[in-house]
Amino acid sequence: MALAEGTTNNAMQRARLAQAIILPKILYMARHCWSPRHIRRRLQRLIRNLVWKHRTTDHIKSKGWLPEHAAANPSHAGGVGLPLITAGLQAMAGAHSRDPTI
């Protein structure tokens, strides 16, 4: 993430980096240990700050130019492809569930 902070990428490129690098690592860790809600919120805030402000610190609250649910849409649907941690974890849990009704 230090490399992503140091380069001059736009918001869509940083969202793609988060989708390709950060989210798979979080999902890999979640396979072994489901994280509490406050950790998921912190991780989502870290990704949001990286995409919108080009920083991963919490000193200044990031204000995106799209609401989070709209920013999660792919670029062809008007979003930037912002990864959503909770949605990814819920999809993974549903895919690995033995109960077909979930």
PAZAPA-4460 file (N, C-alpha, C; in steps of 0.05 Angstrom, whole numbers, plus 32768, in hexadecimal, padded with zeros to 4 digits):
% residues 102
    n_x    n_y    n_z   ca_x   ca_y   ca_z    c_x    c_y    c_z   seq   type   mol
   8010   7FE8   8000   8000   8000   8000   8011   8019   8000     1      M     A
   802A   8017   800A   803B   802E   8009   8041   8036   7FED     2      A     A
   8044   8022   7FDB   8048   8028   7FBF   8030   8036   7FB3     3      L     A
   8018   802D   7FBA   8000   803A   7FAF   7FFD   8056   7FB9     4      A     A
   8006   805B   7FD2   8004   8077   7FDD   8018   8089   7FCF     5      E     A
   802F   807E   7FC8   8044   808F   7FBE   8042   8096   7FA0     6      G     A
   8032   8088   7F91   8030   808D   7F75   8018   80A0   7F70     7      T     A
   8017   80AA   7F57   8001   80BD   7F51   7FEC   80AE   7F40     8      T     A
   7FDC   809E   7F4D   7FC6   8090   7F40   7FAC   80A0   7F46     9      N     A
   7F99   809C   7F34   7F7F   80A9   7F39   7F6E   8096   7F4A    10      N     A
   7F56   809F   7F51   7F45   808F   7F64   7F3E   8074   7F58    11      A     A
   7F38   8073   7F3E   7F31   8059   7F32   7F48   8046   7F32    12      M     A
   7F60   804F   7F2D   7F77   803E   7F2D   7F7D   8034   7F4A    13      Q     A
   7F7A   8045   7F5D   7F7E   803D   7F79   7F69   8029   7F82    14      R     A
   7F50   802C   7F78   7F3B   8019   7F7E   7F42   7FFE   7F72    15      A     A
   7F4D   7FFE   7F5A   7F55   7FE4   7F4D   7F6B   7FD7   7F5D    16      R     A
   7F7E   7FE7   7F66   7F94   7FDC   7F77   7F89   7FCF   7F90    17      L     A
   7F76   7FDD   7F9D   7F6A   7FD2   7FB5   7F5B   7FB8   7FAF    18      A     A
   7F4D   7FB8   7F99   7F3D   7FA0   7F91   7F50   7F89   7F8B    19      Q     A
   7F67   7F8E   7F7F   7F79   7F79   7F76   7F8C   7F70   7F8C    20      A     A
   7F94   7F82   7F9E   7FA9   7F7B   7FB1   7F9E   7F79   7FCE    21      I     A
   7F90   7F8D   7FD7   7F88   7F8E   7FF3   7F71   7F7B   7FF9    22      I     A
   7F5C   7F7B   7FE9   7F44   7F6B   7FEF   7F4B   7F4D   7FF0    23      L     A
   7F5A   7F42   7FDC   7F61   7F25   7FDE   7F70   7F1E   7FF8    24      P     A
   7F81   7F2F   8001   7F90   7F2A   801A   7F7D   7F29   8032    25      K     A
   7F6A   7F3B   8032   7F56   7F3C   8048   7F44   7F23   8047    26      I     A
   7F3C   7F1B   802F   7F2B   7F03   802D   7F3A   7EEA   8034    27      L     A
   7F54   7EE9   802E   7F64   7ED2   8035   7F66   7ED0   8054    28      Y     A
   7F6A   7EE6   8061   7F6C   7EE6   807F   7F51   7EDE   808A    29      M     A
   7F3B   7EE7   807E   7F20   7EE2   8088   7F18   7EC5   8086    30      A     A
   7F25   7EB6   8074   7F1F   7E99   8073   7F26   7E8B   808D    31      R     A
   7F3A   7E95   809A   7F43   7E88   80B3   7F38   7E95   80CC    32      H     A
   7F31   7EAE   80CB   7F28   7EBC   80E3   7F15   7ED3   80DB    33      C     A
   7EFC   7ED0   80E2   7EE8   7EE5   80DB   7EEE   7EFE   80EC    34      W     A
   7EF2   7F15   80E0   7EF9   7F2D   80EF   7EE1   7F3A   80FC    35      S     A
   7EE5   7F47   8113   7ECF   7F56   8120   7EC7   7F6E   810F    36      P     A
   7EB0   7F79   8115   7EA5   7F8F   8106   7EB7   7FA8   8106    37      R     A
   7EC3   7FAF   811C   7ED4   7FC7   811E   7EED   7FC4   810C    38      H     A
   7EF7   7FAC   8109   7F0E   7FA7   80F7   7F06   7FAA   80DA    39      I     A
   7EEE   7F9F   80D4   7EE5   7FA1   80B8   7EE0   7FBE   80B1    40      R     A
   7ED5   7FCE   80C4   7ED1   7FEB   80BF   7EEB   7FF9   80BB    41      R     A
   7EFF   7FF2   80CB   7F19   7FFF   80C9   7F26   7FF8   80AE    42      R     A
   7F24   7FDF   80A5   7F2F   7FD8   808B   7F21   7FE6   8074    43      L     A
   7F06   7FE8   8077   7EF7   7FF7   8062   7EFF   8014   8061    44      Q     A
   7F03   8020   8078   7F0C   803C   807A   7F28   8040   806D    45      R     A
   7F39   802C   8072   7F54   802D   8067   7F53   802D   8048    46      L     A
   7F42   801B   803D   7F40   801A   8020   7F33   8033   8015    47      I     A
   7F1E   803D   8023   7F11   8056   801A   7F24   806D   801A    48      R     A
   7F34   806F   802F   7F48   8085   8030   7F5D   8083   801B    49      N     A
   7F65   806A   8015   7F79   8066   8000   7F6E   806F   7FE5    50      L     A
   7F55   8067   7FDF   7F49   806D   7FC5   7F43   808B   7FC2    51      V     A
   7F37   8097   7FD6   7F2E   80B3   7FD3   7F43   80C8   7FDA    52      W     A
   7F53   80C3   7FEF   7F66   80D8   7FF7   7F83   80D1   7FF0    53      K     A
   7F88   80B9   7FE7   7FA3   80B1   7FE0   7FB4   80AD   7FF9    54      H     A
   7FA7   80AA   8010   7FB5   80A5   8029   7FA7   808E   8038    55      R     A
   7FB5   8081   804A   7FA9   806C   805A   7FA6   8074   8077    56      T     A
   7FAB   808D   807E   7FA9   8096   8099   7F8C   80A0   809F    57      T     A
   7F86   80A2   80B8   7F6B   80AB   80C0   7F6B   80C7   80CA    58      D     A
   7F80   80D7   80C6   7F81   80F2   80D0   7F6B   8104   80C4    59      H     A
   7F65   8101   80AB   7F51   8111   809E   7F3C   80FD   8093    60      I     A
   7F23   8102   8099   7F0E   80F1   808F   7F0B   80F4   8071    61      K     A
   7F0B   80DE   8063   7F09   80E0   8045   7EED   80E5   803D    62      S     A
   7EEA   80F5   8029   7ECF   80FB   801E   7ED0   80F5   8000    63      K     A
   7EC4   80DF   7FF9   7EC4   80D7   7FDD   7EB0   80E7   7FCD    64      G     A
   7EB3   80E7   7FB3   7EA0   80F6   7FA2   7E89   80E4   7F99    65      W     A
   7E88   80CC   7FA3   7E72   80B9   7F9F   7E6B   80AC   7FBA    66      L     A
   7E52   80A6   7FBF   7E4B   8096   7FD7   7E58   807B   7FD5    67      P     A
   7E5D   806E   7FEC   7E6C   8055   7FEC   7E5F   8040   7FDC    68      E     A
   7E44   803D   7FDD   7E37   8028   7FCE   7E39   802D   7FB0    69      H     A
   7E39   8046   7FA7   7E3C   804D   7F8B   7E59   8049   7F82    70      A     A
   7E6B   8050   7F93   7E88   804D   7F8C   7E90   8030   7F89    71      A     A
   7E81   801E   7F96   7E87   8001   7F93   7E7F   7FF6   7F78    72      A     A
   7E6F   8004   7F69   7E68   7FFB   7F4E   7E80   7FFB   7F3C    73      N     A
   7E81   7FEA   7F28   7E97   7FEA   7F15   7E96   8004   7F04    74      P     A
   7EAC   800A   7EF7   7EAE   8023   7EE8   7E99   8025   7ED2    75      S     A
   7E92   800F   7EC5   7E7E   8011   7EAF   7E62   8016   7EBA    76      H     A
   7E5E   8014   7ED4   7E44   801A   7EE1   7E45   8034   7EF0    77      A     A
   7E5A   8044   7EEC   7E5B   805E   7EF9   7E6A   8060   7F13    78      G     A
   7E76   804A   7F1C   7E85   804A   7F35   7EA3   804A   7F30    79      G     A
   7EB2   8044   7F45   7ECF   8042   7F42   7ED9   8026   7F4A    80      V     A
   7EC7   8015   7F52   7ED0   7FFA   7F59   7EDB   7FF8   7F75    81      G     A
   7ED2   8009   7F87   7EDC   8009   7FA3   7ED5   7FEE   7FB0    82      L     A
   7EE9   7FDF   7FBA   7EE2   7FC6   7FC6   7ED4   7FC9   7FE1    83      P     A
   7EC0   7FB9   7FE6   7EB1   7FBA   7FFF   7EB8   7FA1   800F    84      L     A
   7EC4   7FA5   8026   7ECE   7F8F   8036   7EB7   7F7C   803F    85      I     A
   7EA2   7F88   804A   7E8D   7F78   8055   7E7F   7F68   803F    86      T     A
   7E7A   7F74   8028   7E6E   7F66   8011   7E7F   7F4E   8008    87      A     A
   7E99   7F53   8007   7EAC   7F3E   7FFF   7EAC   7F27   8013    88      G     A
   7EAC   7F2D   802D   7EAC   7F19   8041   7E91   7F09   8041    89      L     A
   7E7B   7F17   803D   7E61   7F09   803C   7E5F   7EF7   8024    90      Q     A
   7E6A   7F00   800D   7E6A   7EEF   7FF5   7E7B   7ED7   7FF9    91      A     A
   7E92   7EDA   8006   7EA4   7EC3   800B   7E97   7EB0   801F    92      M     A
   7E8A   7EBA   8033   7E7C   7EA9   8047   7E66   7E99   803A    93      A     A
   7E57   7EA6   8028   7E41   7E99   801A   7E4B   7E84   8007    94      G     A
   7E62   7E89   7FFA   7E6D   7E76   7FE7   7E78   7E5D   7FF4    95      A     A
   7E82   7E61   800D   7E8D   7E4A   801B   7E7A   7E3D   802F    96      H     A
   7E61   7E46   802E   7E4D   7E3B   8040   7E44   7E20   8036    97      S     A
   7E3E   7E0E   8048   7E34   7DF4   8041   7E16   7DF4   803D    98      R     A
   7E09   7E09   8047   7DEC   7E0B   8045   7DE4   7E19   802B    99      D     A
   7DD7   7E0C   8018   7DD1   7E18   7FFE   7DBB   7E2E   8000   100      P     A
   7DAE   7E31   8017   7D99   7E45   8019   7DA4   7E60   8020   101      T     A
   7DBD   7E62   8027   7DC9   7E7C   802F   7DD0   7E8C   8016   102      I     A
***
